[in-house]
């Protein structure tokens, strides 16, 4: 099923949880409507990515820990529990904090006009979020499929990438140890001539946003890096891959013991060669020879 269909079935309270918890809590405790920002419907790209991750994690975990033919038993904090294969169920999300927020919004102490305004704001934000999620998915698919024109980046842009990479090479040292490979780390890469090595061994952690098996056999995914590893991306990643790190696993490494191919929503710890894809200008971990799901 398409992403739009699934998103349309998401319970409204799921979206309240993601986008409106802080808004509702502050509204309920102070002079609520007076505290709205100039653009209360602005949704940052970080929030969109985080929401997308919550969505794919829910989809990945669906059917786990549920009751039989009814609402999940033992409502616990966290992302929640799914009852069915789809997100149609009224019990799709089981979250005590969410129930508390719902009670606050429907509390008799709140003014009817305030509740009405909150509901309208939530509905509008839900619509905006759905649109942004779909556009994010489209951008990630375009980037991971390399649907951009196959021409290399212009010379002036290439020079800036090269200058930035030179500074990176001065400031950053390759890691060493048991998680690293010896010899020419690019031997197994089908496009070795396109790759410039920044570090022969580099680790990173983050959340998998999008995956694809490429025509050349590589398993490719986009990684939303944890804060401490954000230096691994450059301006071209921000421009072309939504600030996500490109990670590729070559066919020879897809069946080795140290590699567990991830799915969208997985939290991973990876090791591989940190490189610049010269025609595209962005940074990658390629090849990747160790992936541990966390």
N, C-alpha and C positions, 0 to 999 in steps of 0.2 A: 504494500500500500504506500501511497505517496506521503511525504512529510506533512503536507497540508491537511490531509485527512486525519492523520493521527493528532496533529495539533488542535484541530477543531474539536476533538473529543476530550481534550485535557480538561479536567474539572477546573472551574473558575477559581476555586480556592487554591489550586496548585500555583496558578499564576499570581494570586495574592501573596502567597508565601514567598515566591521568588522576588517579586518586584515591590510589594506594598506593605510588608511587615513593619518596616521602620516608619513608613508614612502613617499607617493606621495607628500604631502605638503612640506616636507623637501627637496625632490628631486627638486621640482619646484622652490624653493627659494634659493638654494645654489649650490655648486659644487656637484651635486646630486650623481653621481655614485661613487664618492670618499668616500662617507660616509657609504657605505654598510658594515654591520658587517661581521665578519669572517664566520658566518653561517646565511645568510639572510633568510633562509627558516625554521629556528627553530621556532616552535610554542609552547608556554608554555601551561601547563595543565590548567592554569587559563583562558587563552584565549579560549581554546577549550570548557571549561565549560560555559564561558560567551556566546560564539557563539551558543552552544546548547540551552541555555536558550532563546536567541533571536529567534532562529528557532522555538522552541515550542510555544513561545508567539505569533509569527506570525501565526502559525497554529491555535492556540486557538482563535485568534481575526479575523480569516479570514471571509470575508463577511460583516464586520461591517464598516459602514461609507463610502460605495462605491457608485459610480455612476451607472447608469443603462446602461449596454451594452457598456461601454467605459471606458476610464481612470478615476480614482478617481477624483472627483471634489474638488477644494480647497486644493491643496497640502500643507500639514502641516508638521512641524518638528516632529521627533519622529521615532518610529519603522516603520511607514508607514501604508498603507491601502491596503487590498487585494480585487481584483475584482471578483475572482472566488473561487470555493471550493479548487482548486489546485493551485500550484505555477507556472502554465504554462504561465500566462499572462505577456505580456511585461510591464504591469503597476503594477506588483505585489508589487513593492516597490515605494512609492512616498515620496521622501525626498529631500528638497531643498539643503541641504548640499552636498548630493550625486551628484546632478546635477551640482553644482559648481565645485566639484572635477572632474567630467567628462569633463567639459569645460576646466579646467586647463590642463588635460592630452592631449586633442585634440587641445589645443591652438597652433597657428602657431609659437609662440615664442619658443616652445620646439623643440629640435632637433629630427629628425625622428629616429635616432639611439637610442636616449634616450626613446622615446615612445615605440619603438620596444622592448627594453630591459625591460621596465616596464611591458609591456603586457606579455612577457614570464615569468617574475617573478610572476606576478599575476596568470597566468595559473598554474604554478607549485605549488604555495602556495594553490590555490584552491584544487588541487588534494591531497596535503598533508592533508589539513584540512578535506576533506571528509573522508579520511581514518581514521584520528584521531577521528572524530565524531562517526563513525561506531564502532570503537574499544571502545570508551567510553560507548556507548549504550550497547555493549555486556558485558562490565565489570559491569555496573550497574545492568543489568538483572541477571547476575550470582550472584552478591552479594545479591540482594534483594530476589532472589529465594532460597538463602541458598544452592547453588549447590556445595559448598565446601564439602570435606569429612566430615562426621558427627562426626569424632573423635574430642575430645576436643584438644585445643592447647597444645603443649608439656609442661612438668612441668617447664622448665627453662623460657619459655615465659610467663607462668601463673604467676610465681614468679615476673617477671618484672612488669606485669600488676598489681598484688596485691600491690607491693611496690609503684608504681605510684599512685594507688588508695588511699593508706594510706596517702600519702602526700596531695592528693586532699581533703580528708576528714578533714585534719588538716587546710587547707587553705580556704576551701569553706563552707559556711553555707547555709542551706536550706532556701528558701524564705518562707514567711508567708503572710496571707491575704486572701481576698475573692476569689482569683483565685486558691487557694490551696484546697486539700482534707485532711480530718482528718482520723484517724484510719490507718489500714494497707492498704497502697496504692497499694500493689501488689495482693490484694484479687482477682481482676478480671483478672489477667494475667494467661493464661493457662500454662505457663512455669515458674511459680513463683520460683521454686527451682533453676532455672538457673540464676536468676537475683540477683545482689548485689546492694543495694540502696546506691547511692552516695549523693543524695539530694531528700527528699520526695516531694519537690516542686521546680520546675525549669522552667524558661521561656526561650524562644529563638526566634529569628527571622531569616528568610532566604528565599531562593528560592527553590521551590520543583523541583527536577531534574527527579525523576522517581517514579512511583507508581505501586502497585500490591495488589490485593486481594488474601490473602494467603489461603491455604487449611484449616487452623484452624479457618478461619473466620476473622482474623485480617486484617485491612487495613494498609498497610505498605508503607512508602515512604522514599526517601533519600533527605536530606535537605542540600543545600549549605548555610552554616551559614554566617550571617553578621560578619564582623571582630570582633566585641566586644564579640561574643559568640564562637569564635574559640577554646577557652579553653575547650569546652564541648567534643571535640573529642580527641582521644589518638592515639598512634602509630599504633594500630590495625585498627583503622578507616582509617588512611593514607595508610596502607598496603592493606586492603581488600575491602574498600568501596570508594576508590578514595578521601579520606579526607572528605567524606560526613557523616552527622549524620543520624543514623537509627532512624526512628520515627514509632511507632506502635499505632494504635487505635483498642482496643479490641471490639468485637461485641456489648457488652452492652453499649458502649459509642458512637457507630456510629450514633445513632438516637437522641441523646440528644441535647438540644437547643444550647449548647455552642460549638458544633462541626460541622463545615462545611468541609466535606471531600474534600481535594484539588486535583487538577490535576497538571500535569507537567507544569511548567511555572508560577504557582501561587506564589505570595509573601505572606507569612503567619507569624503570631505571634502565638506561641504555648505555652501551659502550660502542665506540666505532671511531672512524676517521672524520675529523671536522674539516670540511672542504668548502670552497666556493665553486658553484656551478658557473663557469665563466660566461657562457652564452646568455644565461639568465641573470647572473649577478647576485643571486641569493646564496645564503649559507645552508649547508646540509650536514647531516651525519650520514656518510656514504663511503664505503660500505659500513653496515652495522653488524657486529658479530656477537653481541650479547644483549638480550632483552629479558628482563625479569619483571613480571607483573607484581605489583605491590597491593 
